[in-house]
Amino acid sequence: MAKKFLTIQEAADLSNKSVQTIRRAIKAKKLGCKKQRTPQGFNYMVNRESLYAAYNIKIEESVKEEPKAEVKEEIREEAETTQKVEVEAKVEETQDSDMQILAEDLKNFTKTLDRMVTQHADERQNFMRLVNTLQEKIFVLENQMNLLKEPSKKWYQVWK
């Protein structure tokens, strides 16, 4: 069954007129149409019978042309499916290569992490040695300060 409404492009193809001519005919109210709402605004849909009447198109001619449109649509759909298959194959290839890259990255990351852990352990040992050394020096300095605070003899008792 034929569609009752056509897009402007389909009407232009069917009547062998330009898209602009169809738009002018719509504006001049020579063609019946309806507005189809889209997210960007709206599209005009041309009434098939008014198109036949306005441009004296025989119904037989349009019936002959419709299978061509259907064949074109089938070809377009087949092309889309082959493109989808090709895209899916490319996606699988890239996923495989991405998986290999991820495995290599994971190995490099674990090596780096191991190296950082051993380096951290070495630095911790060095830090603990430094802390022990500083503690020993602090004890020595505290002992020296205690000796200076309390002299065993007073300075004038030296001559007695």
Summary of the structure (lengths in Angstrom):
residues: 160
radius of gyration: 45.7
end to end distance: 137.1
largest distance: 146.2
contacts: 340
relative contact order: 0.06
helix: 76%
strand: 10%
